[in-house]
Amino acid sequence: MKTKIALIVLLIISAISSMAQEERPREISDDERTKMFIDKLAKKIELSNDQKDSVTKVYTEFIDNLMKYRAGNNPKVITYLMKSRDDKVKNILRDDKKYDQYLLFLEEIKKQREPQQRPPEQKHHGGHHNPMGTGQGLQ
């Protein structure tokens, strides 16, 4: 009887230790997330290498500012930072048509992310901002 209990305990301990050793999905860094975002944007809008680099710098600065000003719970600061970011992107693109495509791309990203952020029954309009969105009421 003691042998059976010891065997069961040993099996449980080995199962727990093997589960603990499984690799957990690695979180994506802000730099990697920004790069993926810019790569997707570049597929929608024709960007020169200089424009791509400049937009990447704008987004990196934007994310740094979000952290620096602890803007996560302050919609006014987020809106200001997004407007500043979008104004810089507009200056980089130097083309209203490309800028409109950029804004449409941000809207697409917003729509893709909304279901992931909150279950549908908890969605509400207004007050919630997504830092990757635009300053025009985007997530």
C-alpha positions as CSV (number, residue, x, y, z in Angstrom):
1,M,0.0,0.0,0.0
2,K,2.8,2.4,0.9
3,T,4.5,1.6,-2.3
4,K,1.4,2.4,-4.3
5,I,1.0,5.8,-2.6
6,A,4.7,6.6,-3.0
7,L,4.3,5.7,-6.7
8,I,1.3,7.9,-7.2
9,V,3.0,10.8,-5.4
10,L,6.1,10.3,-7.6
11,L,3.9,10.4,-10.7
12,I,2.1,13.5,-9.6
13,I,5.4,15.3,-8.8
14,S,6.9,14.3,-12.2
15,A,3.8,15.5,-14.0
16,I,3.9,18.8,-12.2
17,S,7.6,19.3,-12.9
18,S,7.2,18.4,-16.6
19,M,4.3,20.9,-16.9
20,A,6.5,23.6,-15.2
21,Q,9.3,23.0,-17.7
22,E,7.1,23.4,-20.8
23,E,8.0,26.5,-22.7
24,R,5.6,29.4,-22.3
25,P,4.9,31.7,-25.2
26,R,7.3,34.5,-25.2
27,E,5.9,38.0,-25.0
28,I,6.6,40.3,-27.9
29,S,8.7,43.3,-27.1
30,D,7.6,46.8,-28.0
31,D,10.3,47.0,-30.7
32,E,9.1,43.7,-32.3
33,R,5.5,44.8,-32.1
34,T,6.4,48.2,-33.7
35,K,8.4,46.4,-36.5
36,M,5.5,44.1,-37.2
37,F,3.1,47.1,-37.3
38,I,5.3,49.0,-39.7
39,D,5.8,46.0,-41.9
40,K,2.0,45.6,-42.2
41,L,1.6,49.3,-42.9
42,A,4.3,49.1,-45.6
43,K,2.2,46.4,-47.3
44,K,-0.8,48.8,-47.4
45,I,1.1,52.0,-48.2
46,E,4.1,52.3,-50.5
47,L,6.9,53.6,-48.2
48,S,10.5,54.4,-49.1
49,N,13.1,52.9,-46.8
50,D,13.6,56.4,-45.3
51,Q,9.9,56.8,-44.7
52,K,9.7,53.3,-43.1
53,D,12.7,54.1,-40.8
54,S,11.2,57.5,-39.9
55,V,7.7,56.1,-39.1
56,T,9.4,53.4,-37.0
57,K,11.2,56.1,-35.0
58,V,7.9,58.0,-34.5
59,Y,6.2,54.9,-33.2
60,T,9.1,54.0,-31.0
61,E,9.1,57.5,-29.5
62,F,5.3,57.3,-29.1
63,I,5.5,54.0,-27.1
64,D,8.4,55.5,-25.0
65,N,6.2,58.6,-24.3
66,L,3.3,56.4,-23.3
67,M,5.6,54.8,-20.7
68,K,7.3,58.0,-19.7
69,Y,4.1,59.9,-19.0
70,R,2.3,56.8,-17.7
71,A,-0.5,57.5,-20.1
72,G,-2.2,54.1,-19.8
73,N,-5.1,55.4,-17.7
74,N,-5.2,59.0,-19.0
75,P,-7.3,59.3,-22.2
76,K,-6.4,63.0,-22.6
77,V,-2.6,62.2,-22.6
78,I,-3.1,59.2,-24.9
79,T,-5.2,61.4,-27.3
80,Y,-2.5,64.1,-27.3
81,L,0.3,61.6,-27.9
82,M,-1.6,59.9,-30.7
83,K,-2.4,63.3,-32.4
84,S,1.3,64.2,-32.1
85,R,2.3,60.8,-33.6
86,D,-0.1,61.1,-36.4
87,D,0.9,64.6,-37.3
88,K,4.5,63.4,-37.5
89,V,3.5,60.5,-39.7
90,K,1.6,62.9,-42.0
91,N,4.7,65.1,-42.4
92,I,6.8,62.0,-43.2
93,L,4.3,60.7,-45.8
94,R,3.9,64.1,-47.5
95,D,0.9,62.8,-49.4
96,D,-2.7,63.3,-48.3
97,K,-3.7,60.1,-50.1
98,K,-1.1,58.0,-48.3
99,Y,-2.1,59.7,-45.0
100,D,-5.7,58.7,-45.6
101,Q,-4.6,55.2,-46.3
102,Y,-2.6,55.3,-43.0
103,L,-5.7,56.4,-41.1
104,L,-7.8,53.6,-42.8
105,F,-5.1,51.1,-41.8
106,L,-5.3,52.3,-38.2
107,E,-9.1,51.8,-38.3
108,E,-8.6,48.2,-39.6
109,I,-6.2,47.5,-36.8
110,K,-8.7,48.9,-34.3
111,K,-11.5,46.7,-35.6
112,Q,-9.2,43.6,-35.4
113,R,-8.2,44.4,-31.8
114,E,-11.5,45.4,-30.3
115,P,-12.9,41.8,-30.0
116,Q,-9.6,40.7,-28.3
117,Q,-9.6,43.5,-25.8
118,R,-13.1,43.0,-24.3
119,P,-15.8,40.4,-24.6
120,P,-18.7,41.8,-26.8
121,E,-21.1,42.2,-23.8
122,Q,-18.6,44.5,-22.0
123,K,-17.9,46.8,-24.9
124,H,-18.7,50.4,-24.5
125,H,-18.2,53.4,-26.6
126,G,-16.0,56.3,-25.7
127,G,-13.4,56.7,-23.0
128,H,-11.2,53.8,-24.1
129,H,-8.2,54.4,-26.2
130,N,-5.8,52.1,-28.0
131,P,-2.3,53.6,-28.2
132,M,-1.8,52.1,-31.7
133,G,-4.9,53.9,-33.0
134,T,-5.5,57.4,-34.2
135,G,-6.3,60.5,-32.2
136,Q,-9.7,60.6,-33.9
137,G,-11.5,58.5,-31.2
138,L,-9.7,55.3,-32.0
139,Q,-9.1,52.7,-29.4
